[in-house]
């Protein structure tokens, strides 16, 4: 059950470091709030606002709280296969996935002008910034649609408790989402100075409805969220094609796509508000979601319980326990290899992936126990193939 830290801050996290708490308390003192800030079970210190937080605001949005990977999230597809159907050589399956899904910083597809996927053509350009886009940004939009990126983004093949095969992946709006977000965050800081907003942290600058800067940001943000959703759909289609190249007669039986870095207008407690979920998924009564653990740990398919105390939200993953620099200092490639024993993964990149070590994250079992009032577990997934970019 949650811990009511004060009237404006509620926490589901049994493990919460002092930096994250102080950051959340600053957010909880904002004058634009429409209710308490909610910290999810995976909450940890982040850039702009606490990762694993849900913020309700009235007639305003916080670009830094949405963050720079607008629309980042998860997609999972259940298949008709069981573990016995998978090839003996899982490294071959890993290579098939890597061949179809560009992974890594700045990586994308080589596309000529006019060869964009239909879904991207239907999406169009970000309406708030379209006239200002450079030719390089236009190329980035086209090439990176259907690509993974780096950091904690991944593609996995997993088995659930029934031995059913799932494909799971994590990605967002790629380079263009980052560039749009960065530009609007800078604008919000300038607006804050102009309006005389009293801020404890410049990353808590907000944009109010009625200002052209608000309209431009929201238009680009909603576009980037659609781009991220479509990006995951493209990669999932490619991943399933890779699986079919290894195993004939693969059929997809269910697909779940969900954001966990985004803002949206919703009605809570009888009032229409902006809900910003930074590292949190929607967990309404009818909502299915995907909550991944770290490399080497379980992931979960869940259904929300519709808790209004959390604005119908839950955690988005395990949550970091160590920052990336600290992980490289404290953890080793040998222990990462040991944690990934029995899986097909990017072993040759182990030295670059130490910051994604399971011990750099909170135990996912504890996170799930902390939020038992927010979601019910439908399936527990264990990875057999893990693809990442660096």
DAHU-V42515 format. One record per residue. SS is DSSP state (H for helix, E for strand, - for the rest). NEAR is the number of other C-alpha atoms within 10 Angstrom. D_FIRST is the distance of its C-alpha to the first C-alpha in Angstrom with 2 decimals. Layout:
# DAHU-V42515
ss near d_first
SS NEAR D_FIRST
SS NEAR D_FIRST
This chain:
# DAHU-V42515
ss near d_first
- 13 0.00
- 18 3.81
E 13 6.78
E 13 9.63
E 11 12.53
E 12 15.08
- 10 16.04
- 18 16.61
E 20 13.95
E 22 10.20
E 27 8.83
- 27 6.63
- 23 9.45
- 18 9.77
- 17 13.44
- 17 14.88
- 13 18.58
H 11 20.30
H 13 22.25
H 19 19.36
H 19 17.71
H 13 21.14
H 20 21.75
H 27 18.62
H 17 19.59
H 16 23.03
H 27 21.84
H 21 19.78
- 15 23.12
- 19 25.02
- 12 26.94
- 17 26.53
E 20 22.79
- 21 21.95
- 19 18.40
- 23 15.70
E 26 15.63
E 29 12.48
E 32 12.11
E 34 11.14
E 30 10.31
E 33 14.11
E 34 15.03
E 30 18.35
- 23 21.46
- 20 23.66
- 12 26.89
- 22 26.73
- 26 22.99
- 25 19.90
E 29 19.52
E 32 16.18
E 32 16.10
E 33 16.41
E 29 18.90
E 26 20.26
E 24 23.84
- 18 26.58
- 17 30.05
E 19 29.55
E 29 28.29
- 25 27.63
H 32 29.66
H 23 28.34
H 29 24.72
H 28 25.81
- 28 27.61
- 26 30.75
- 26 29.80
- 31 29.47
- 30 28.17
- 29 27.18
E 29 25.32
E 28 25.57
E 23 27.79
E 27 27.93
E 21 30.75
E 19 30.97
E 17 34.55
E 14 36.70
E 20 37.32
E 15 36.20
H 16 36.37
H 10 39.88
H 14 41.08
- 16 40.27
- 13 43.26
- 10 43.85
- 10 44.20
H 18 40.78
H 17 42.24
H 13 44.53
H 23 41.60
H 23 40.09
H 16 43.42
H 19 43.57
H 26 40.25
H 18 41.37
H 13 44.67
H 18 43.04
- 24 40.18
- 22 41.14
- 24 38.68
- 16 38.77
- 14 39.25
- 16 41.47
- 20 42.24
- 22 43.07
- 16 45.60
- 11 49.30
- 13 49.94
- 10 53.13
- 8 53.16
- 9 52.71
- 12 51.07
- 16 47.47
- 13 45.36
H 9 45.58
H 14 41.87
H 19 42.46
H 12 45.57
H 9 43.70
H 13 41.03
- 12 43.70
- 18 43.18
- 22 40.54
- 16 41.94
- 21 40.99
- 15 42.86
H 12 45.25
H 9 48.48
H 8 47.50
- 13 46.62
- 10 48.91
H 9 50.62
H 8 48.49
H 15 45.28
H 13 46.71
H 16 47.47
H 18 43.95
H 22 42.48
H 22 44.81
H 20 44.67
H 23 40.94
- 28 39.89
- 30 38.87
- 26 38.20
- 31 35.32
- 26 35.49
- 17 34.25
- 16 31.36
- 16 28.33
- 21 29.90
E 19 30.96
E 28 32.32
E 24 31.43
E 28 32.67
E 24 30.11
E 23 30.04
- 21 27.24
- 11 26.68
- 11 29.69
- 14 31.83
E 18 31.94
E 26 32.81
E 26 30.75
E 23 31.69
E 27 28.93
E 26 29.59
E 24 28.07
E 27 30.12
- 32 30.57
- 32 33.43
H 30 35.37
H 20 37.97
H 24 38.58
H 25 34.96
H 16 34.93
H 15 38.26
H 23 37.39
H 23 34.11
H 17 35.95
H 14 38.67
H 24 36.42
H 27 34.33
H 16 37.69
H 18 38.64
H 26 35.49
H 20 36.38
H 14 39.89
H 19 38.71
H 18 36.49
H 13 39.64
H 9 41.67
H 9 39.26
- 9 38.58
- 16 34.81
- 13 33.43
- 17 31.24
- 13 29.64
- 12 29.79
H 18 32.36
H 20 29.95
H 24 28.14
- 26 31.31
- 25 30.87
E 25 33.23
E 18 33.62
- 14 34.69
- 10 38.44
- 11 39.39
H 12 41.17
H 17 39.04
H 23 35.93
H 16 37.73
H 15 38.94
H 26 35.56
H 21 33.76
H 15 36.66
H 22 36.51
H 26 32.71
H 19 32.69
H 22 35.66
H 28 34.03
H 24 30.99
H 18 33.50
H 29 35.39
H 27 32.35
H 22 31.55
H 20 35.22
H 23 35.42
H 28 32.83
H 22 34.69
H 18 37.95
H 24 36.67
H 22 35.14
H 15 38.52
H 20 40.24
H 26 37.97
H 22 38.63
H 16 42.32
H 20 42.15
H 21 40.61
H 15 43.40
H 14 45.97
H 18 44.87
- 15 44.12
- 10 46.05
- 11 44.70
- 16 41.15
- 13 39.41
E 16 36.14
E 11 34.13
E 11 31.09
E 16 30.09
E 16 26.79
E 19 27.11
E 24 24.32
E 28 24.26
- 29 21.66
E 27 23.72
E 26 24.90
E 27 25.10
E 15 25.70
E 14 26.23
E 13 23.77
E 11 23.25
E 17 19.96
- 11 19.74
- 7 23.44
E 10 24.60
E 15 25.93
E 22 24.55
E 22 24.69
E 24 21.49
E 24 21.77
E 31 19.63
E 33 20.61
- 30 19.27
E 29 17.04
E 29 17.99
E 25 18.06
- 25 15.82
- 20 17.37
- 14 18.04
- 11 21.34
- 18 20.51
E 22 21.02
E 29 20.26
E 28 21.11
E 27 18.88
- 23 21.30
- 24 21.02
- 21 23.81
- 26 27.39
- 22 27.53
- 19 23.91
- 20 22.48
E 24 21.65
E 22 19.79
E 19 20.79
E 20 17.88
E 21 17.65
E 23 15.27
- 20 13.40
- 20 14.42
- 16 11.33
H 13 13.14
H 16 10.34
H 24 11.04
- 25 14.68
- 21 14.43
E 30 13.88
E 38 12.51
E 34 13.83
- 31 17.56
- 28 18.09
- 28 17.67
- 26 18.29
E 23 21.12
- 21 21.15
- 19 24.87
- 16 26.92
H 16 29.82
H 10 32.45
H 12 30.57
H 20 30.09
H 19 33.85
H 11 34.57
H 12 32.35
- 18 32.35
- 16 35.37
H 18 36.91
H 12 37.59
H 15 33.97
H 22 33.09
H 19 35.87
H 10 34.63
H 16 31.11
- 22 32.80
- 12 35.19
- 13 36.04
- 19 35.17
E 21 37.61
- 23 36.69
- 19 38.39
H 14 39.50
H 8 42.33
H 13 39.88
H 18 37.81
H 14 38.85
H 14 37.64
H 23 34.29
H 24 33.11
H 27 30.64
H 25 28.92
- 24 28.72
H 23 25.58
H 22 25.20
H 23 25.01
E 22 21.56
- 22 18.15
- 20 17.82
H 23 16.78
H 13 15.48
H 15 12.83
H 25 11.98
H 23 11.79
H 15 9.62
H 21 7.01
- 21 7.28
- 15 8.00
- 18 6.78
- 28 9.25
E 26 12.20
E 17 14.18
E 16 16.63
E 14 20.22
E 17 22.14
E 17 21.93
E 26 24.84
E 23 26.91
E 25 29.45
E 22 33.13
E 22 34.53
E 22 33.19
E 21 35.13
E 25 34.47
- 22 36.59
- 15 37.45
